[in-house]
Amino acid sequence: MKKWSVNFRIWHWVNAIVVIGLIGTVLLRKGFLSYKANAQIIIDKLSSMDVSITLDQAKNIARAIREPMWEWHIILGYALAFLVVYRIILFFTQSGKQKYIGFQESDIHHKVVTVGYVVIYATLFFMTISGLVIHFYQDIGLAKATAGEIKDLHEAVYQVVLYFVPLHIIGVVIADMRDEKGITSDMINGGKN
C-alpha cells in the first residue's frame, strides 16, 4: 500500500499551486500593483503629456488596472474553499490521517510538525470562511464596517500562510537531507508504508 494516496497527493500539489497563487496576487496587489504608488506614477506620466487629473482619479485608474489580477484572487479563493472541504473529507481516509496516527508516541520534532499542519489547516479554513464572508458581505446582510473588520483580520492571519510556505519548503528539504530521505518523491509517487 502507498503511504500517500493519489487523492491526497493531487490535493497537496493543487493546494500548493492555489496557495502560492493567492500569495502571489496579494504580493502583486501590495507591491507592483499598489494603487497608491501607481496613482502617483499615473499623475506624473499624464502631467508630462500636459494632462492633469486629481489624485482620486489616478487612484481609480490604478485600481482599474489591477482589477483583472484581483479577480484571480477571488477565483483562487473559491478553489481554496473547495480544497479545504476536500481536505476535511480526506482526513477520514487512511492516507489523510497518516500524520496523526501514533501522535502520542512521536518524538518532539514530529509532534511540532504535526501541530504545525493542524495550525495551517485551521488557518486555511479561517482564510476561506473569512474570504467568502468578505466577498459576499452584502448578500449575507453584513454591514460594510463589519466586513472591513473581518478583512483586517483576514489580512493579519494571512501572515501565518506567508511564513508557513517557505518554512514548509525549508523543512521538507532539511528532512529529506536528514532522516526522511525521499519525502518529496513520496509526495509525488506515493511512497511505501
NUPA-508529 format. One line per 5 residues: for each residue x, y, z of N, C-alpha, C, O, CB. Coordinates in steps of 0.05 Angstrom, whole numbers. Glycine has a CB too. Example, Ala and Ser with C-alpha at 12.3 -4.5 7.8 and 13.67 -1.06 7.14 Angstrom:
<drenzas>
264,-114,156,246,-90,156,264,-66,156,285,-66,169,226,-89,181  257,-45,142,273,-21,143,258,1,157,268,23,161,282,-12,114
</drenzas>
This chain:
<drenzas>
17,-24,0,0,0,0,18,25,0,38,26,13,-19,0,24  9,45,-15,23,70,-16,20,86,10,-2,85,22,14,87,-41  40,100,18,39,117,42,19,140,37,4,147,55,67,128,49  20,152,13,3,175,7,-14,167,-17,-3,160,-38,19,200,1  -41,168,-15,-59,161,-36,-57,181,-59,-48,204,-55,-88,159,-26
-66,173,-83,-66,191,-106,-83,216,-99,-76,238,-106,-77,177,-131  -106,212,-86,-124,234,-79,-109,254,-61,-111,279,-66,-149,224,-65  -95,244,-42,-81,262,-23,-58,277,-37,-54,301,-33,-70,247,1  -43,263,-54,-21,276,-69,-32,297,-88,-20,319,-90,-5,255,-84  -53,291,-102,-65,311,-120,-74,335,-104,-69,358,-111,-88,299,-137
-88,330,-82,-97,352,-64,-73,369,-56,-74,393,-57,-111,341,-40  -51,356,-47,-28,370,-37,-16,389,-58,-11,412,-52,-6,350,-28  -12,379,-82,1,395,-103,-18,417,-114,-8,439,-120,11,377,-125  -43,411,-117,-62,431,-126,-65,453,-104,-66,476,-110,-90,418,-132  -66,444,-79,-67,463,-57,-42,481,-57,-44,505,-52,-69,448,-30
-19,469,-62,6,485,-63,4,506,-85,12,529,-80,30,467,-68  -5,499,-108,-8,518,-130,-27,540,-124,-22,563,-129,-17,503,-156  -50,532,-112,-71,552,-105,-61,572,-84,-64,596,-86,-97,538,-95  -48,561,-63,-38,578,-41,-16,597,-52,-16,621,-45,-27,561,-18  2,587,-68,23,604,-79,10,625,-98,19,648,-98,44,587,-95
-10,617,-113,-24,636,-130,-38,658,-113,-36,682,-120,-45,622,-146  -50,651,-91,-63,670,-73,-42,689,-62,-46,713,-61,-78,656,-51  -20,678,-52,2,695,-42,12,714,-63,17,737,-58,25,677,-31  15,703,-88,25,720,-110,6,744,-115,16,766,-120,28,703,-135  -20,739,-115,-38,761,-120,-37,782,-98,-40,806,-104,-67,750,-123
-33,773,-74,-31,792,-51,-5,808,-54,-6,833,-51,-32,778,-24  17,795,-60,42,809,-63,41,829,-86,52,851,-84,65,789,-66  29,821,-108,26,839,-131,9,863,-123,15,886,-129,13,825,-155  -13,858,-109,-31,880,-101,-18,900,-82,-22,924,-85,-56,868,-87  -2,889,-64,12,907,-45,38,918,-56,48,938,-45,18,891,-19
49,906,-77,74,916,-88,71,930,-114,64,953,-115,93,892,-91  76,916,-136,76,927,-163,50,941,-171,50,961,-185,83,906,-184  28,929,-161,2,940,-169,-12,956,-146,-37,958,-146,-16,917,-177  4,966,-128,-7,983,-107,-20,1008,-119,-7,1023,-133,15,991,-86  -45,1012,-113,-59,1035,-125,-47,1061,-116,-48,1081,-130,-89,1034,-119
-37,1062,-91,-26,1087,-81,0,1094,-96,3,1117,-104,-20,1084,-51  18,1075,-99,43,1081,-114,37,1086,-143,49,1104,-155,63,1057,-111  20,1070,-155,15,1073,-184,-1,1099,-190,1,1110,-212,0,1049,-194  -17,1108,-171,-32,1133,-176,-13,1156,-181,-17,1173,-198,-51,1139,-152  8,1157,-165,28,1178,-169,42,1175,-195,48,1196,-208,49,1178,-145
48,1151,-204,61,1146,-230,43,1156,-252,51,1169,-271,68,1116,-234  17,1150,-250,-3,1158,-270,-4,1189,-271,-4,1200,-293,-31,1147,-263  -5,1202,-248,-6,1231,-247,19,1243,-261,17,1261,-278,-8,1241,-218  43,1232,-254,68,1242,-265,69,1238,-295,78,1256,-310,92,1228,-252  61,1215,-305,63,1209,-334,43,1226,-350,50,1237,-371,57,1179,-339
19,1229,-339,-1,1246,-353,8,1275,-352,3,1290,-371,-29,1242,-340  20,1283,-330,29,1310,-327,51,1316,-348,51,1338,-359,40,1315,-299  68,1297,-354,88,1301,-375,76,1303,-403,90,1312,-422,108,1277,-374  51,1296,-405,36,1298,-431,16,1322,-430,-2,1324,-446,21,1272,-438  20,1339,-410,3,1362,-405,-26,1355,-400,-45,1369,-408,5,1380,-429
-30,1332,-386,-57,1324,-377,-56,1323,-347,-38,1311,-335,-65,1296,-390  -75,1336,-335,-76,1335,-305,-101,1322,-296,-123,1326,-306,-74,1364,-294  -98,1306,-275,-120,1292,-262,-116,1294,-232,-93,1299,-223,-123,1262,-271  -137,1290,-217,-135,1290,-188,-123,1264,-178,-123,1244,-192,-162,1296,-175  -115,1264,-153,-104,1240,-141,-126,1219,-139,-120,1195,-144,-94,1246,-112
-150,1226,-133,-172,1207,-132,-177,1194,-159,-182,1170,-161,-198,1220,-122  -176,1210,-181,-180,1199,-207,-157,1180,-214,-162,1158,-226,-181,1222,-228  -133,1187,-207,-109,1169,-212,-112,1143,-196,-105,1122,-206,-83,1184,-204  -122,1145,-171,-126,1121,-155,-147,1103,-168,-144,1078,-169,-134,1128,-127  -168,1115,-179,-189,1099,-193,-177,1085,-217,-184,1062,-222,-212,1117,-201
-160,1098,-232,-148,1086,-255,-129,1063,-246,-129,1041,-258,-131,1107,-272  -113,1068,-225,-95,1047,-215,-110,1023,-205,-102,1000,-210,-78,1059,-192  -133,1028,-192,-150,1005,-182,-161,989,-206,-162,965,-205,-173,1015,-165  -169,1004,-227,-180,990,-251,-158,973,-265,-165,952,-276,-191,1011,-271  -133,982,-264,-111,967,-276,-107,941,-262,-103,920,-275,-85,983,-276
-109,941,-236,-104,916,-220,-128,898,-217,-126,876,-208,-93,923,-193  -152,908,-224,-177,893,-220,-176,866,-233,-184,846,-220,-200,909,-231  -168,863,-258,-167,835,-270,-150,816,-255,-156,792,-252,-158,837,-299  -127,826,-244,-110,808,-228,-124,800,-202,-121,777,-193,-83,822,-222  -138,819,-190,-152,813,-165,-174,792,-169,-181,778,-151,-163,838,-153
-185,792,-193,-205,771,-199,-193,743,-196,-207,724,-188,-216,774,-228  -168,740,-202,-154,715,-198,-153,707,-169,-155,684,-162,-125,716,-210  -150,727,-151,-150,722,-123,-177,710,-114,-178,691,-99,-144,748,-106  -198,721,-125,-225,711,-119,-229,683,-130,-239,665,-116,-247,730,-130  -221,678,-154,-224,651,-167,-207,631,-151,-217,609,-145,-214,652,-196
-182,638,-144,-166,620,-128,-177,616,-100,-174,595,-88,-137,631,-126  -191,637,-89,-204,634,-63,-226,613,-64,-229,597,-46,-216,661,-55  -241,613,-86,-262,592,-90,-248,564,-91,-258,545,-80,-278,597,-115  -226,563,-106,-211,537,-108,-202,529,-80,-203,505,-74,-187,540,-127  -192,547,-64,-183,541,-37,-206,530,-20,-203,512,-5,-170,565,-24
-230,543,-23,-253,534,-8,-259,505,-15,-264,488,3,-278,552,-15  -259,498,-41,-263,470,-49,-242,452,-37,-248,430,-27,-263,468,-79  -216,461,-38,-194,444,-28,-196,440,2,-189,419,12,-168,457,-35  -205,460,17,-208,457,46,-229,437,52,-226,419,70,-215,485,59  -252,438,38,-273,418,42,-263,390,35,-268,371,49,-299,425,25
-248,389,13,-238,363,4,-217,352,24,-216,328,28,-224,366,-24  -201,369,36,-182,360,56,-196,350,81,-187,330,93,-163,383,65  -218,362,88,-234,352,111,-244,324,105,-243,306,122,-258,371,117  -253,320,80,-262,293,72,-239,274,72,-241,251,82,-275,294,43  -216,282,62,-192,265,61,-182,257,89,-170,236,92,-169,279,46
-187,274,108,-179,267,136,-190,241,145,-178,227,161,-187,290,155  -213,233,135,-226,209,143,-216,184,128,-226,162,132,-256,211,140  -196,188,111,-183,165,97,-157,158,111,-147,174,126,-178,172,67  -147,134,106,-122,125,118,-99,144,111,-84,152,129,-116,96,109  -97,151,86,-75,168,77,-78,196,88,-58,209,95,-75,170,46
-102,206,91,-107,233,100,-101,237,130,-96,260,138,-135,240,95  -103,216,146,-96,219,174,-70,206,181,-64,202,205,-119,207,191  -54,200,161,-28,187,164,-10,201,185,2,188,202,-14,185,138  -9,227,183,9,243,201,0,242,230,16,248,248,10,272,191  -25,235,235,-36,237,262,-37,211,277,-42,210,301,-64,249,260
-31,189,262,-31,163,275,-5,160,291,16,166,281,-32,140,253  -8,152,316,16,149,334,27,175,343,50,177,351,37,134,319  10,196,344,19,222,353,32,221,381,53,233,385,-4,242,352  19,207,399,29,206,427,56,194,429,72,202,447,9,190,444  63,175,412,89,162,413,110,176,397,134,168,398,86,133,403
103,197,382,122,211,365,142,227,382,137,234,405,107,231,346  166,232,370,185,249,383,176,278,381,156,284,367,214,245,370  189,295,395,181,323,397,181,337,370,163,352,364,199,339,417  200,330,353,201,342,326,176,336,310,164,354,299,226,332,311  168,310,310,145,303,294,119,313,307,100,319,292,143,272,292
118,317,333,95,329,346,93,358,337,71,368,331,97,327,377  115,373,337,115,401,329,106,403,300,90,421,293,142,414,333  116,386,282,109,386,254,79,380,251,65,394,236,125,365,238  69,361,265,41,354,264,23,377,273,3,383,260,35,329,281  30,389,295,15,412,305,17,435,285,-3,449,281,26,421,333
39,438,272,42,458,251,22,454,228,11,473,218,71,459,240  19,429,220,-1,423,199,-29,429,208,-45,439,193,1,393,191  -35,423,233,-62,429,244,-66,459,244,-88,468,237,-66,417,273  -46,474,251,-48,503,252,-52,514,223,-69,531,219,-23,516,264  -37,503,204,-41,514,176,-68,506,165,-80,521,150,-18,504,158
-77,482,172,-104,474,162,-125,492,175,-144,500,161,-110,444,169  -123,498,200,-142,516,214,-140,544,202,-161,557,198,-137,517,244  -116,552,195,-112,579,183,-125,580,156,-139,599,149,-82,585,181  -121,559,139,-133,558,113,-164,558,115,-178,570,98,-123,534,97  -174,543,135,-203,542,139,-213,570,146,-233,579,134,-210,522,162
-199,584,164,-207,611,171,-205,630,147,-223,646,142,-189,622,194  -183,628,132,-180,645,109,-202,641,88,-211,660,76,-152,641,96  -210,616,85,-232,610,66,-258,622,76,-271,636,60,-235,580,63  -265,617,100,-290,628,111,-290,658,111,-309,671,102,-295,617,140  -269,670,121,-268,699,122,-268,712,94,-280,732,90,-244,709,138
-253,699,76,-253,709,48,-281,708,35,-289,727,22,-234,693,31  -295,686,40,-322,684,29,-341,705,42,-358,717,28,-333,656,33  -338,709,68,-354,729,82,-348,757,71,-367,773,66,-349,728,112  -323,763,67,-315,790,56,-328,793,28,-339,814,22,-284,793,55  -325,773,12,-335,774,-16,-365,777,-18,-376,791,-34,-325,750,-32
-379,763,0,-408,762,-1,-422,778,22,-445,772,28,-418,733,0  -407,797,33,-418,810,57,-445,823,52,-462,823,70,-398,832,66  -450,835,28,-475,847,23,-497,826,20,-520,830,30,-474,864,-3  -491,804,7,-511,783,3,-520,770,29,-543,760,32,-499,761,-15  -502,770,49,-509,757,75,-519,778,95,-523,772,118,-486,742,86
-521,803,86,-532,824,103,-513,835,124,-521,844,145,-556,815,117  -487,834,118,-467,843,137,-461,873,132,-460,881,109,-441,826,135  -457,888,153,-451,916,150,-423,919,138,-405,902,143,-452,931,177  -419,940,122,-393,945,109,-371,947,130,-348,938,126,-394,970,92  -377,960,153,-357,964,174,-348,937,186,-325,932,191,-368,982,197
-368,919,189,-362,892,200,-345,877,180,-326,863,187,-388,877,206  -352,879,154,-337,866,133,-308,876,133,-289,861,128,-350,870,105  -305,902,138,-278,915,139,-262,903,162,-238,899,159,-281,945,142  -275,899,185,-261,887,208,-252,859,202,-230,850,209,-279,888,233  -270,844,189,-263,816,181,-240,816,161,-222,799,162,-288,802,169
-241,836,143,-219,838,123,-192,844,137,-172,832,130,-225,861,103  -192,861,157,-168,867,172,-157,842,185,-133,836,185,-173,889,194  -175,826,197,-167,801,209,-157,781,189,-137,767,193,-191,789,225  -171,780,166,-163,762,143,-134,769,135,-118,751,130,-183,766,119  -129,795,132,-102,803,124,-81,798,145,-58,791,139,-102,833,117
-88,800,171,-69,794,192,-63,764,193,-40,756,196,-81,803,219  -83,747,191,-80,718,192,-64,708,168,-52,687,169,-107,704,195  -66,723,146,-51,716,121,-21,713,127,-8,697,114,-55,738,100  -11,727,147,17,725,154,25,697,161,47,688,156,23,744,177  7,682,173,13,654,180,19,638,155,38,623,154,-11,641,196
2,642,134,6,628,109,33,638,96,48,621,85,-17,633,89  37,663,96,61,675,84,87,663,97,106,659,82,61,705,88  87,659,123,110,647,136,111,616,133,132,605,131,110,654,165  87,604,132,87,575,131,99,564,105,114,545,106,58,565,133  93,576,83,102,566,57,133,562,56,142,540,50,93,584,34
148,584,60,177,580,59,187,561,81,206,545,77,192,606,61  175,563,105,184,545,127,178,516,120,194,498,126,169,552,153  155,510,107,149,483,98,169,473,78,179,451,80,120,483,86  175,490,58,195,482,38,222,477,50,235,456,44,197,503,16  231,495,68,257,491,81,257,466,98,276,450,98,264,516,99
235,462,113,232,438,130,233,412,114,245,393,123,207,439,146  220,412,91,220,388,74,248,382,64,257,359,63,200,391,51  262,403,55,290,400,45,308,389,67,323,370,63,301,427,34  306,400,91,322,391,114,315,362,121,333,346,125,318,409,138  289,356,122,280,329,129,290,309,108,299,287,115,249,327,131
290,317,83,299,299,61,329,294,63,339,273,57,293,312,34  344,314,72,373,311,75,380,296,101,402,284,102,387,338,75  363,296,120,369,282,145,357,255,147,367,235,136,360,300,169  334,253,162,323,227,169,299,218,153,289,196,157,316,227,197  289,235,134,266,227,119,272,228,89,260,242,73,242,245,125
292,212,81,301,211,53,277,205,35,261,187,41,323,190,49  275,220,13,254,214,-7,227,226,0,207,218,-12,252,186,-11  226,244,20,200,254,29,186,269,5,161,267,3,203,274,52  201,283,-11,189,297,-34,179,278,-55,157,280,-65,209,317,-46  196,259,-62,188,239,-82,164,222,-72,148,213,-88,211,221,-90
163,217,-46,140,203,-35,114,218,-40,93,206,-45,143,198,-4  115,245,-39,91,261,-43,85,262,-73,63,272,-81,95,289,-32  103,253,-90,98,252,-119,89,224,-127,69,220,-141,124,260,-135  105,203,-118,98,176,-126,83,160,-106,75,137,-112,123,161,-133  78,170,-82,62,156,-62,78,144,-40,67,141,-18,46,136,-75
103,137,-45,120,124,-24,109,97,-17,89,87,-28,121,142,0  122,85,3,114,59,13,111,60,43,126,74,57,134,37,6  91,46,53,86,45,82,107,27,95,107,23,119,58,35,88
</drenzas>
